[in-house]
Amino acid sequence: MTESWETTLTEQASSLLQPFVTNTDKPVFCLRNLPEVVKGALFSRYSRTDKSLRRILLDEFIHADESSFDRIVGGIGEKNNDQLVAIQQAEAFYERVLIGYGDDSVAELGGAHIACEGISNIAAKAIEDSRLGISPLEKSTRYVPFNRKVNDRYRYYREPSIMASPHAERYEATLDHLFDTYTALIDPLVVWVKSCTPKDEATSERAYNSATRAKALDLLRGLLPMATLTNVGLFGNGRSFEYLLTKMSASPHGEVRQLGSAMQQELDCVIPSFVKRSKTERGAKYAHYLSTNRQQIAQLAQKLPKQAEIAGSSTVQLVEYDPEAEVKTVAAILYPHTDLTLAQVNEYVANLSATERIEIIHGYVGDRSSRFHRPGRAFEETYYTFDLLADLGSYRDLHRHRVLTQERQDYTVRHGYIVPPELEEAQLAEPYRKALEYAAETTELIRASLPEAAQYVVPLAFRVRWRIRLNLREAYHLIELRSARQGHSTYRTVAQEMYRQILAVHPTLVANMNFVDLNDYDLERLASEQRLDAKLKQNQQ
């Protein structure tokens, strides 16, 4: 072991460090009460010295006059003007530390929480399209009704180019009609849901009311247009934010570009050194590169044949898979436990019998008593490509699986829409359908002159086409999670069909996918609400 920290730490040094570390005498500790720029610069130094992190903090930050450390952390928990000025003055010092390492990964050492409120679903999806380094959480369409008015107006984005066009009046009338219909159907649908699923004695009033209302809002969310305003909170590191801001500045949507500028301004207040390149000439050139390439490919894509889509149920198509997946996966399972090369292990596995390979797969997966017991990285050896056509509501939920490779087409009304069968049974489908068809007419009308802006009109009931590419390990996670009882019925259907299609080509690889739920339920959220009741009762005891 290297020189003990305890032998070099004086009582005075320990006292100075105590507010900023969780302990001063153990080899494992956390930082606290430090600005993000300080933490980032501190860790960037960590890789270039044999000093301990606490010694770096003392020698190069606390005791360095130019760092303005005392003023920055003075009055911990109380931001004051002097503190803010000190942070700004110290930026040059910390940037010299950061820049000295020249590695983009340094920008991952600082992070921030940011809230984006009152943004459209178009903008929310643009943010949530980031795969790594960004963790978003969005306002739920299941637990929160979206019919609240502000100043007697429904809360949806009034897209400036549409509002400046001859379509402005039609745009507002269409979206108002969607929200009016949504509002009018909530109460009668809740009544119908309750009539179909009476409360039993074992279910609390709270759980029952929550589950039935969630069911009604689930069934009606298809009326909400992409212009619907929502809230998104996200945490991310500087490197990911920098890339996100650059992509947003290249967006064809003015709202997204403006949102990116607003996010840049706020992130500059907390992690300026980590997001500065997104607003430099380098960032501007990258944004121009992204925007230009998108436009060029869009023009080339015009040569593709036009084919009318036939509306119908959600479609799941397994486009590509590896016929050698079983051999490659078994070889990846065995590889860490041998001195052979991968080629030699592959050759060995290719000569095994089917029974022997199955035995290895079962041994690797083990006894899965929970869906949280996920197979290891050998299951990342094989990939599947799916082409999906499902309603926008389902897309919003499945889009959350950010580790996947996902790319979607434009939001459109040309693939048709879905009507939940429950609305037909409740005899509430007619106003629902009329509102959607009116929205479709408006979308196509606006699309003729404002194709990008027209996407704001598209309601969530309409279908979108997108492709995903995922490995077997992620397939276990996605399919078992999204087929679970508490999920929305439309994305449960997608997950169930993905399972059936992988099962058809690789039955041995999904033989241990034990937690796929292929059943249908009346109140999807009831079991979850009952579990919440049990936890509440336990906490009261």
N, C-alpha and C positions, 0 to 999 in steps of 0.2 A: 504494500500500500504506500502511496506517496506521503509526503510530510503531513502530519496530522494538523488539521485546522485549529484544534483546541490549543496546541502548543504555541501558536503564533497570534492568537486573538487576545488582545488586551481587554480589560474590563471597560475601558473607555470606548474602544472600537466596537465591542459588543453592544454597548449602550447606543452608539450612533446607528448601528445596523438594525437594531431590534424593530423599529417601526416598518422596515422595508422587507423583512424576511420572516417566514413563519417560525424559524428557529436559527440559533447562531452556533449550534454545537453538533449538528448531525449532518451526514453526507447527502441527505435528501431533504430539500426544502423548496418552498414556493416564494415567489416575489409578490409583494403587495404594496399598495399605496404609492405606486410609481406611474408616471405618464407613459404612454405607449412608446414614445420616441426614446425614452430612457431605457426601457426594457429591450427594445430592439437593438439599440446601440450596444448595450451591455452584453447581450448574447452574441452579437457579431464579433466582439472582441474575444469572447470565450474561446473561439476556435483557433486563435492566433497567439495564445499565451499559455504558459503552464500554471498561471495563477488560478486560484479558486475564484468562483464567481463573486463571492463576498469580498475577497481581496480586491478584485477589479472594481467593484462598486465603491469601496473605500478609497483606493488610490487614485482612480482615474475619473471619478465622478464626484463623490462627496468632498474630497480634498482638492479638487481641481477648480480654481477660482473661475475660469472662463466658462465652466459648465452652468453657472448660476443655479447650482443644485439646491442651495438653502432656500432661495426665493421660490423655486419651482415647487418644492414639496412643503414649504412653510404653510402652517395651518392646514394640516392634512384633513381632507374632507370639506374644506371651505375654499371654494374658488374665489379669488379676489383679483382686482385689477392688476396689482403688482405681480401676482403670480402669472397671470396671462401674458403680461409684458415680458416677464423673465423667460417664459417658455419660448416666446417669439425671438428674443435676443439670443437664446441658447441654441436655436435651430442650426446656425452655422457650425457650432462646435460639434453637435451630434451628427450633422451631415458629413463632416470630415471623417468621423469614425465610421459611419456607414459606407460612404463612398469608397473608403480605403480598401474595401473588400470586393467591390466590383461584381458581386454575384447577385443575380436577380433573386435568389432564394433569401437574401437578407431581408427583402421586403415582406417575407412571410413571418418575420419576428414581431411585427406589430399588428394589432387588430383593432376593430371597432364595432360597436353596435350602432345601427342606424335604423330609424323608422321612416317609412315612406307612406304617408297617409293621403287618402283621397286620390288615388291613382287608378286608372282604368285597368281592366283585366289584360288589355294589350300590353301595357307597361309592366304589369306584374309578371306576365309570362317572359318578357324580355329580361327582367332581373333574374327570374328563377331558372332561366336557361343555362346559367352558369353551373358547371358541373362540380368543380373542386374548389375548396377554400371559401365557399360562400354557403351559409346555412340560413335559408329563409323560412319564415313562418307566416302564413297568410290567413286572413279572416275567413272563417268557415261559412260556406253556404248551407251547411246542415244545421248549425246551432244558432245562426244569426239570420233573422229575416232582413231582406234588403229593400224593404218598402218604405223606410223612413224618409220623410221630406225635410228639406232645409229651405226656409223662406218660400214654402209652398211649391218647391220644385223637387222632383225625384233626383237622387244622387247618381248621375251618370255624366260622363265626359262629353262636353259639347265641343266636338272636334272643330278647331278654328276654320280650316279650309271648307268644311261643309257649312258651317254657320255663316261663312262669307259668300256662299254660293246660292243659287236659286233653290237648292234642296233643303235649306235650313228649316223651314216650316214643316216639311214632310218628315225630316229627321226627328224633330222633337215630337211630332204627333205619333210617329211609329214607336219610339221608345217609351213615351208616356202610356201608350196603349199596352205595351208589353208589361210595364209595371202595374198599370191598373188591373190587368187581368191576373197577374201574379197576386196582387193584394186581395182581389175579390175571391180568389179560389182557396186561400189559406184556410179560413175557418170552416167552410163546408167540407173541405178535404179532411181536416182533422176529425170532424164529426164522423165522416165515413170510415176513416181508418179505425177509430174507436169502436164503431159498430161492427167491424169485421174482426176485431181482436179485443174482446172484452177483457178487462183487468181481472186477474185471479187474486185469490187471497194472499198469495205469497209475494205479490208485487206491490211495492209502495206506490202511493199516489205520485210522488216525485218522479220515480223511475218511469212509471207508466206515461205520465204527461210529457216527460222529456223525450221518450222513445217515439210516441205517436206524433209529436210535433216535428221531430227530426225526420220522420218518415214523410210527412206532408211536405216539408221544405225540400227534401231530397227529390220528391216527385215533381215539384214545381220549378226547380232551379233551371230547367231548360228554357224558361221564359226570360231569364236574365241575359241581356246583351253583353257583348265584349266591352261595351262602353261603361258597364257597371263599375262604380267606384268602390275600391276596396282598400285595405291597409296591409302592408307587408313590413314585417320587422326582420332584420337580418344581421347576422354576425359574419365577419369575414376578415381575412388577413390582408395586409396592404397590397401584396402582389396580385391577389385575386380581384380586389377592388380596382386596382389600376387597369387591369385588362377589361373588367366589366365596364368601367367608365369609357374606355376607348371604343368598345363595341357599341355602347349606347350612343356615342357621338356619331357613329356611322349608320344609325338606324334610319329607315325611310320615314319613320313617324316623328313628327315634330314634338309630340308629347314626351317621347322617350329621350330625345336629344335634350330637351329642357330639363327633364328629370335628372339626367346624367349631370348636367351643369349644376343643378341644385345639390346633388349628392356630393359633387366635387367640392363645392363651397363648404359644406358641413364637415366633410372628412378632412379638409385642410385645417379645421379647427382642432382636430384630435390626433391625426396621424399624417401631417403634411409631408414629411420626408419620405413616406412610403407610397404616396399616390401622386407625387409631383410630375412624373413623366407622362401621365395621361393628358396633361395640359401643355406639354412642351411641343416643340416642332416635331420631335420624334413621334409623339402620340398623335399629332394631327396628321402626319404622313401615313401612319398605320391606319387611322380611321378612314382616310381617303382611299387607301389600298383596299380595305374591306368593302367600302361602299362601291367603288369602281368595279371590282370583281363581281359583286352581286348583280350590278346592272348589266354587265356584259353577259353573264350566264343567263340572266332573265331574257335577254334579247335572243340568244342562241336557242333557248328552250322554246321560243315561239315556233320553231320549225317542227316540233313534235306534233304528231297527229292529234286532233281533237276527237275525243270519244265521250259520248254522253254516259253519265253514270246512272245506274239503276238504283233507286232508293230501296232500302230494305234493312235487315237487321245488321248489327255490328259484324264486321268481317275481320277475321284473323287468318293470315296466310303465312305459313312457314316457307320462306323463299329459299333459304340456304342453310345447310348443316354439313358437318364433316362425317362422311361415311366411316372414317377411321377413328372416330371419336373414342370408342371404347378402348381400343389398343393404346392410344395416346394418353388417355386418362389413367389407365392402369399403370402405364410406364411412369407417369408423373407421380403416382402414389408410391411406387417402389424406389424411385430414384434417390431420395434422401437417405435410404437405408442400405446403400451399396457403394462400392468404389468404382463401379463400371461407368462407362460413358453413357450418355443418353441414347445414342444410336445402338449400343449393345443391349441396353435395357429394352428398347423398342423391339429389337429382334427377338429377345427372349419372350416378351409378352405376346408377340405375334404367333409364337409356336405353342402357347398355352391353349388348353381346351376352354370352351365357353364356361364350363362349370368352375374351372380354376380361376378364371377372370372374375366371375361373379363372387366367388369366395373372397377375393382380394377387395373388391368394391365394398361388399358388406362389412368386412373387417375394418375398412378405412372409415366408413360412415358411422359404424357402431350402433349402439342402441339409442336412437333419437327419441327421448321422452318429451321433447318440446321442439317447436319450430325454431326456437332460439339456438338449438344445437345444430349449427350449420356445418356442412362439410368443409374440409380444408382447401388449400390453394390448388391442389391437383385438379379440382373441378373447374378451375379457370382455364384448363387446357383446351376445352371445346367451346365453340361459339355457335349461336343461332341468330339468323336474321329474319325478322318478321315485318310484314307490311300490314299495318293496322288501319282500319276504317271504323271509327267509333264516334259517338257524340262528344262534343267539346267538354261536357262535364266530366266524362271518363278520361279524356286527354289531360285535363287539369290535374286529376289525381295521379295518373300513371306517369305524368311528366316529372313528378317529384323524385323518381328514381334517377338521380342525376349521374350516377356512375355509368349508366348505359350510354351507348352512342345513340342519340336521338336526333332526327331531323324531320320537320313537318312541312307541309305545304301551307299555302295561305288559308286563312279563315274564310270560308265560303259557304254559300247556301246551295251549291250545285250538287252536293252529294246527298241531299235530302235530310230529313230530320226524323227523330224518334218520338213516339208518343208512348209513355209508360202505360202498360195494359191496365194498371190500377185506375188511371183516369177514365179509361173506357168503362170499366166496371162501375165506377162512381158516377157515370154519366156527366162528367165534367170535361170531356175531351174536346167538345166542339169549340168552346171559347179559346181553349189552349191552341187548337189547330188554327183557328182563324187569326189569332195574334201572330203566330209563326209565319203564316203565309203572307200576311201583310208586311211583316218584316223582310221576308224574302223578296217581295216585289220592290221594296224600298232599297234593299241592298243592291239589287241588279240595276236599278235606276241610277243610283249614285255611282256605282262601279264603272259605268260607261265613261264618266269624266274624271272620277277621283277613285281609282282602283284601290290604293292603299287605305285611304280614309274610310272607304265603304266597309272595311272589316270591323269597324266599331259597331255596326248595326247587327252583326250576326249573333243570334241567340245561342245559348249553350246547348240547346236541343239539336242543333244542326251538326252534321258529322264532318270530321276532319280526317285527312289521311296523313299518317306519319310512319316512318320506319324506325325500328329499334334493332340494335345488335347487342346481345348480351351473352355472357358466358354461363355455363351450367350452374356455377355457384350462385350467381346473382339470380338465375332462374328459380332456384330453390327459394330464395328470399322473396322475390317478387310474387311468385305464384302462390306460395303458402300464405303470405300476408294479404294479398289482394283478393284471394278467394274466401277469406275468412268471413264469418257470418255478419259481422258488424259493418262490412263494406257496402258501398253503393251497388245496387243490383247490376248496373250496366258494366261497371269495370270488373265486377266479379265474373261476369260472362266472358270478358276478354281473358282474364287470368285462367279460367277453367278451360277455355278453348286452347290456350297456349300449352297447357299441361297435356291435353289430349293429343295435340299434334307432336309434341316432343316424345310422348309415350309411344306413339306409333312408329317412330324411327329409332329411338334409343330406350327401349323398355328397361334394360338393366341399369341404366344410369339414373333413371327416376324411380326405380323400385323402392328407394328409401325416402321418397318425397311423401312422407306419411301424413302431412297435415294440410293436404288439399281438400277443401270443402266443396263438394259438388252438389250440395243440397240447396233448396230454395227456402226462404223464410218470409213470414208476414211482417214481423217487426225486427229488422236487422239489428237495431241498437238495443233491444230490450235486455239481452243477456249482459251486455256491457254496463248498462245502467244498473242492473241488479248487482253486479260485482262492485260498482261504486257504492251502492247502498250498504253492502257488507263491510266495505272499508270505513265508511262513515260511522257505522254502528260500532265497529271495533275501536275507532279513535275516541268514541264517546265513553267507552268503558274504563 
